[in-house]
């Protein structure tokens, strides 16, 4: 099957990691894959390193017919059997381009926890241009169908993100920071913006009773200066390490004792799944996808600690419990790690993600081969 993947993002984050894994993985499974992405951006560099063919494309705002037509030209020359689009804000022009180029099946990957925005261009795009939707949690599927009840329910497919254990060894980050091997360490990762809730994490960390614990945060963004001031004001500035953007996120994850997800809003957070694959204890705010990843389900015990969203007191208490469990390395810590390991290997495996994505792109039973009627 010939597959075109569109990744228009200028940054490198969880969504971009998943999409490049899909592109490279489908190619390894024998498909002819080409990716349309921005020239010189992180996605381009990672795809080149993986040996995935790229075509340079970028779709701008609502009036950017020129670049949309250029993307249509790329698709017309490549003649894919299916196109996988990846950014809902570009769904109108990207979907238009795919249809203009005659792509038989157009699939959008949707990672937002909100449903479809109530704007005419998105609704028009998903009524006229998009055949199927891939979402990465059952919660997102429910919200989507509630916001767009006219979209075929059998074409909204839950495909859980796939992650692999990081190829990194413990001790590298601690040596870099000059910390002892037994120093309790909490890690967070993501763009430093309000949506990610790092202000909640800093406040929660300041409540942790272990006075020798350290917090490391991997990521950059507009909130960094304010977060540094907050940590200093709470008296933990010397124990909070701002690592900036890290290509070697695996080294951060394997070295921490506990990973914390403090986001106010998220889809299925890929970095949380990476922490699970790294065999770390996880504390997470109760946002979309967290209950599915960490909670009790299918007769299995909880894999981590889930706390109310934006509740720094509850998160601080959970971090305390998790750090002490990690230090003792007793039954609780071992049971939680065993469960995260089981889920990473079975529920969130890359093989499963690739096989399920492949089926959606082909169009399985109940799927449509062309755009559905309004």
C-alpha positions in Angstrom: 0.0 0.0 0.0 1.2 3.5 -0.8 0.7 5.8 2.2 1.2 9.6 2.5 1.6 11.0 6.0 1.2 14.7 6.7 3.1 16.1 9.7 2.9 19.9 9.6 4.1 20.6 13.1 7.2 22.9 13.6 8.0 21.3 16.9 9.1 17.9 18.3 6.8 16.4 20.9 4.8 13.4 21.7 2.5 13.6 18.7 5.4 14.0 16.4 7.2 11.1 17.9 4.2 8.9 17.4 3.7 9.9 13.8 7.3 9.4 12.8 7.2 6.0 14.5 4.1 5.2 12.5 5.7 6.3 9.2 8.9 4.4 9.8 7.1 1.4 11.2 4.7 1.1 8.3 7.7 1.3 5.9 9.3 -1.5 7.8 6.1 -3.5 7.4 6.6 -3.3 3.6 4.5 -0.3 2.7 5.6 2.5 0.4 5.5 5.6 2.7 6.2 9.2 2.1 5.9 12.1 4.6 5.0 15.7 3.8 6.6 17.9 6.4 8.3 21.3 6.9 11.8 21.6 5.5 14.5 21.8 8.2 12.3 21.3 11.2 12.8 18.6 13.8 10.3 16.2 12.1 12.3 16.5 8.9 15.6 15.7 10.6 14.2 12.7 12.5 12.6 11.2 9.4 15.8 11.6 7.4 17.7 9.8 10.2 15.2 7.0 10.0 15.5 6.8 6.2 11.9 7.8 5.5 11.3 9.7 2.2 10.1 13.2 2.7 8.4 15.9 0.6 8.5 19.5 1.8 5.1 21.0 2.4 3.5 23.5 4.7 -0.2 24.5 4.9 -0.7 28.0 6.4 -3.9 29.8 7.5 -7.4 29.9 6.1 -6.4 32.0 3.1 -3.4 29.8 2.1 -4.8 28.3 -1.1 -1.3 28.4 -2.7 0.3 26.0 -0.3 -2.8 23.8 -0.2 -2.6 23.5 -3.9 1.1 22.6 -3.7 0.3 19.8 -1.2 -2.4 18.6 -3.6 0.3 18.5 -6.3 2.6 16.4 -4.1 -0.3 13.9 -3.5 -1.2 13.8 -7.1 2.4 12.9 -8.1 2.7 10.3 -5.3 -0.7 8.7 -5.9 -1.1 7.2 -2.4 -3.8 4.7 -1.6 -4.4 6.4 1.7 -3.4 9.7 3.4 -2.9 10.1 7.1 -3.4 13.7 8.2 -2.3 14.8 11.7 -3.3 18.4 12.6 -6.9 19.3 12.9 -6.3 23.0 12.4 -5.1 22.2 8.9 -7.8 19.6 8.2 -9.8 21.9 5.9 -7.0 22.6 3.4 -5.2 19.2 3.9 -8.5 17.3 3.4 -9.3 19.5 0.4 -5.9 18.8 -1.1 -6.3 15.0 -0.6 -9.6 15.0 -2.3 -8.5 17.2 -5.1 -5.6 14.8 -5.7 -8.0 11.9 -5.8 -6.7 10.0 -2.7 -9.1 7.1 -2.2 -9.0 7.1 1.6 -8.3 10.0 3.9 -7.8 9.5 7.7 -7.2 12.1 10.3 -5.3 11.4 13.5 -7.0 13.3 16.4 -5.2 13.6 19.7 -7.2 16.4 21.4 -9.2 15.8 24.5 -11.9 18.2 23.3 -14.5 17.3 20.7 -14.8 18.9 17.2 -14.7 22.7 17.5 -18.0 24.3 16.5 -16.6 26.1 13.5 -17.9 25.7 10.0 -14.5 24.9 8.3 -13.8 22.0 10.6 -17.3 20.6 10.3 -17.3 21.0 6.6 -13.9 19.3 6.4 -15.0 16.3 8.4 -18.3 16.0 6.6 -16.8 16.2 3.1 -13.1 15.3 3.1 -12.3 12.9 6.0 -13.3 9.2 5.8 -12.1 8.0 9.2 -10.6 9.2 12.4 -7.9 7.7 14.6 -8.0 8.7 18.3 -5.7 7.5 21.0 -8.2 6.9 23.9 -11.7 5.8 24.4 -12.5 9.0 26.3 -11.5 11.1 23.2 -13.7 8.9 21.1 -16.7 9.5 23.4 -16.1 13.3 23.3 -15.7 13.3 19.6 -18.9 11.4 18.9 -20.8 13.7 21.3 -19.6 16.8 19.4 -20.1 15.3 15.9 -23.0 12.7 16.1 -23.3 12.8 12.3 -19.9 11.2 11.8 -20.0 7.4 11.3 -19.4 5.8 14.6 -17.7 2.8 13.0 -15.1 5.1 11.5 -13.9 6.6 14.8 -11.1 4.1 15.7 -9.3 3.9 19.0 -5.6 3.2 18.3 -3.5 3.5 21.5 -0.1 5.1 21.2 2.8 2.7 20.9 6.1 3.2 22.8 9.3 1.3 23.2 11.6 1.2 26.3 14.2 3.9 26.0 17.6 2.9 25.0 19.4 4.7 27.8 21.2 3.7 31.0 20.7 4.9 34.5 23.0 7.3 36.1 23.8 9.6 33.2 21.5 12.5 34.3 22.4 12.2 38.0 26.1 12.4 37.1 25.4 15.4 34.9 23.6 17.2 37.8 26.2 16.1 40.4 23.6 14.1 42.4 24.2 10.9 44.4 22.8 7.6 43.1 20.3 7.4 45.9 19.0 11.0 45.7 15.1 10.9 45.4 14.2 12.3 42.0 10.9 13.3 40.3 10.8 14.1 36.6 8.4 16.1 34.4 8.6 16.7 30.7 6.8 18.8 28.1 6.5 22.3 26.8 6.6 24.9 29.5 3.2 26.4 28.9 0.1 26.8 31.1 -1.7 23.8 29.6 1.0 21.5 30.8 0.5 22.5 34.5 4.1 22.8 35.6 3.1 25.5 38.1 1.0 22.8 39.8 3.9 20.4 39.7 6.3 22.9 41.3 3.8 23.7 44.1 3.2 19.9 44.6 7.0 19.3 44.8 7.4 22.0 47.4 4.9 20.0 49.6 7.0 16.8 49.4 8.3 16.0 52.9 11.6 14.4 51.6 14.0 17.4 52.0 16.7 15.8 49.8 14.3 15.2 46.8 15.0 16.9 43.5 12.8 17.7 40.6 14.0 17.7 37.0 11.9 19.3 34.2 12.8 18.6 30.5 11.3 21.1 28.1 11.3 24.7 27.1 8.6 27.3 26.6 7.2 30.7 27.5 6.5 29.9 31.1 10.1 29.1 32.1 11.0 32.4 33.7 7.8 32.5 35.8 8.3 28.8 36.9 11.8 29.5 38.0 10.6 32.5 40.1 7.8 30.3 41.5 10.3 27.6 42.6 12.6 30.1 44.2 9.7 31.8 46.1 8.6 28.4 47.4 12.1 27.7 48.7 12.9 24.8 46.3 14.7 26.7 43.6 18.0 24.9 44.3 16.4 21.5 44.0 14.5 22.1 40.8 16.6 21.6 37.6 15.4 23.1 34.3 16.9 20.9 31.6 15.6 22.6 28.5 14.6 20.6 25.5 16.2 17.2 25.5 16.7 14.9 22.6 17.7 12.2 25.1 14.4 12.2 27.0 15.0 8.5 27.7 18.0 9.3 29.8 15.8 11.6 31.9 13.1 9.0 32.3 15.2 6.1 33.3 17.1 8.1 35.9 14.1 9.4 37.8 12.3 7.5 40.6 8.9 8.9 39.9 7.5 10.6 36.7 4.8 13.2 37.2 2.2 14.3 34.7 0.6 17.6 35.9 -1.2 18.7 32.7 -4.5 20.6 32.9 -5.5 19.3 29.5 -4.0 16.6 27.2 -4.9 13.7 25.0 -3.2 10.4 25.8 0.1 11.8 27.0 2.8 10.0 25.1 5.5 11.0 27.7 3.5 9.3 30.4 3.5 6.1 28.3 7.3 6.5 27.7 7.8 6.7 31.5 5.8 3.5 31.9 7.9 1.8 29.3 11.0 3.0 31.2 9.7 1.0 34.2 9.1 4.2 36.3 6.5 4.9 39.0 4.0 7.4 37.7 1.8 10.0 39.4 -0.6 11.8 37.0 -3.4 14.3 37.1 -6.8 12.8 36.2 -7.1 14.1 32.6 -8.1 12.4 29.4 -6.4 9.1 28.9 -4.8 8.8 32.3 -7.5 6.5 33.7 -7.2 4.2 30.8 -3.4 4.1 31.1 -3.0 3.9 34.9 -6.3 3.0 36.5 -7.9 -0.3 37.4 -9.4 -1.9 34.3 -9.9 -5.2 32.7 -9.5 -6.9 36.1 -6.0 -5.5 36.5 -4.7 -3.4 39.4 -3.8 0.3 39.2 -0.5 1.0 37.5 0.1 4.4 39.1 -1.3 7.1 41.3 -4.1 9.3 39.9 -4.9 12.6 41.5 -7.5 15.3 40.7 -6.5 17.8 38.0 -4.9 21.1 39.3 -4.8 19.7 42.9 -1.2 20.5 44.0 -1.9 19.2 47.5 -3.1 15.8 46.3 -0.2 15.6 43.8 2.3 16.5 46.5 0.9 13.8 48.8 1.0 11.2 46.0 4.6 12.2 45.1 5.5 11.6 48.8 4.0 8.1 48.8 5.5 7.2 45.4 9.0 8.5 46.4 9.0 6.5 49.6 7.8 3.4 47.8 10.6 3.8 45.3 13.2 4.2 48.1 11.9 1.1 49.9 11.6 -0.9 46.7 9.0 -3.1 48.5 5.9 -4.9 47.3 4.0 -1.8 46.3 6.7 -0.3 44.1 7.4 -3.7 42.5 3.7 -4.4 41.8 3.2 -1.0 40.2 6.3 -1.4 38.1 5.2 -4.8 37.0 1.8 -3.4 36.0 3.3 -0.5 34.0 5.6 -2.9 32.3 2.8 -5.2 31.4 0.7 -2.4 29.9 3.6 -0.9 28.0 4.4 -4.3 26.5 0.8 -5.3 25.7 -1.6 -2.3 25.5 0.9 0.3 24.3 3.2 -1.7 22.0 4.3 -0.2 18.7 3.5 -3.5 16.9 -0.1 -3.2 18.0 -0.3 0.5 17.1 1.1 -0.2 13.6 -1.2 -3.2 12.9 -4.3 -1.2 14.0 -3.2 1.9 12.1 -2.7 -0.2 9.0 -6.2 -1.7 9.2 -7.7 1.8 9.5 -5.8 3.1 6.5 -6.9 0.1 4.4 -10.5 0.5 5.5 -11.8 -2.5 7.4 -15.3 -4.0 7.8 -17.9 -1.3 8.1 -15.5 1.4 6.8 -16.2 3.5 3.8 -13.9 3.9 0.8 -14.7 7.5 0.0 -16.0 10.6 1.8 -19.3 10.1 3.5 -22.4 12.1 2.7 -23.4 15.2 4.8 
